[in-house]
Amino acid sequence: MPQEQSPSLETYRQGLPVKKKGNSSTGRKRFRILLVGMAVIIVVLAAINFFQSPAAKTLAGTGSVQGIVVNKDGKPLNAEIFITGTKWQTSTNANGQFSLTLPAGNYSLVVARNGMGNEYPISVQRGKIQDLGTIVLVSTPSPGD
């Protein structure tokens, strides 16, 4: 502190000057606003995280998708059915039929056999069965066939 700004001896005899503090209620009000703002941000982020979780899809309910897989001659095929990006999968039975229960939502269903397959966009609705009908899986001949 420069000497010009230092208190004089006379000031010390009267007591040190006390700086007035600002209004403490405005500080508290700002702190409360900050806390409420942070709480709102945390709740919004938690909601976003929850709605992207499998638990939210489970709460949304489940539905089913079904169909029959046949070759170009209409004969049932053994095929693998799976949902891309998930662990959900099943196989057709001896009659080419399949059924898969999923949480409600939009998916990409793949019907595959011997390294070939078709992809179908599906929308599973809660409590409903989406019937894909008869899926004809046509194989492309490889060289030498």
N, C-alpha and C positions, 0 to 999 in steps of 0.2 A: 504494500500500500504506500503510495507516495506521501511524503511528509505533509503536503498541503491538505490531504484528506484525512489525516489522522486526528482523532479527537484531542481537544486541548485538555490541560490539567484541570481547568475550571469545569469542564464537562464531566470529568471523573468525580469531582467533588459532589456534583449534583446526582451522580449515578449514570451509568452507561445508557445511551439512548436505546430504546427497544424498538425494533422495526415492527410495524404492524403487519400481522399476517393477513392474507387474503381471506375472504369469506370461506369458511370451511364447508358450508353447505354446497357451494358450487363444485368444490372438489369431490365431494361425495356423490353429487349428481352425475358428474362426468364418469366417475368410477362405476356407478350403477349402469349407465348407458353402455359403457365398454363391456361390462359383464353380460348384459342382456344381448348385445350384439354378438359376442363370442358364443353365447349359448345358442342363439339362432343359427349361427354358422355350423356349429357342431350338430345340431338336430337335422339340418338340411343334408349335411354330408352323411350322417348315419342313415337317413332315409334313402338316399341315393344308393348307398352300399347295400342296404337291406333289399331294395327292389331288384337288384341285380343278382341276388343270392338264390340258391336252390330252395331255401326255406320259403321265400316269397312265392315261388312257383307252386310249391306244395300247398300253401294257403289259398292260392288262386284256384285250386282244384285240379282234377285230372280228367282226361278224356282218352279216347282210344282211336287208333287208326288201324284199318284192316284192308285186306285185299287178297287176290289170288294171282299167283305168278305162273304163266304158261309159256310154252315155246310157240313158234310161228304156226305149228300144226295144232295148237290148242291143248297140247299135253302138259300136265302139271310138271313143274320144275322144282328141284331143291335149290333154294336160293338163300342168300344171307340178306337180312334187312337191318339197316342201322341208321342212326341219326348222326349226321356229321357233327364233329366237335363235342360229342358226348360219349358216354360208355353204354348207352342204351342200344341194344341190338337183340335180334331174334332170328330164327330160321323158319322157313316154310315147312309145313308137315308133308306127308306123303301125297296129299291132294293139292299141294301148291298154295295152301292157305296160310296166312299169317295174321297176327293181331299183336299190337304193341300198345301198352298203356303208358301215357306220358303226362307230365304236368302241362296245364294249359299254356299255350304259347305258339309261336311260329318257328318252324324247323325246316330242315332240308333232309328228306328221307332218301336213302340210296338203296336200290334193289340190285344186288350183284351176284354173279355166278361165273366161276372160272376166269376171274380177272376182268370181266366186263360188267357194265352196269348202267343203270339210268338213275338220274336224280330227279326228285319231285318235291316242289315246295308244298308244305302242308301247314295248316292252321288247326291246332288242336284246341277245342273249346271244352270248357268244364262240363262234365256230365254227358257229353255227346260222343258218338262214334262217327268218325269220318271214314266212309267206305271208298277206297280208291278203285274198286271194281276189279276187272281183269287186266293185269299188266302183262303185256306180251314182251318177252325178253328175247330179242333177235340177236343171234350171234353172227359176227362177221367172219367169213372164212379166212383162215390164215394161209399164207403161201404154202403150197404143197398139199392142201386139202382137196 
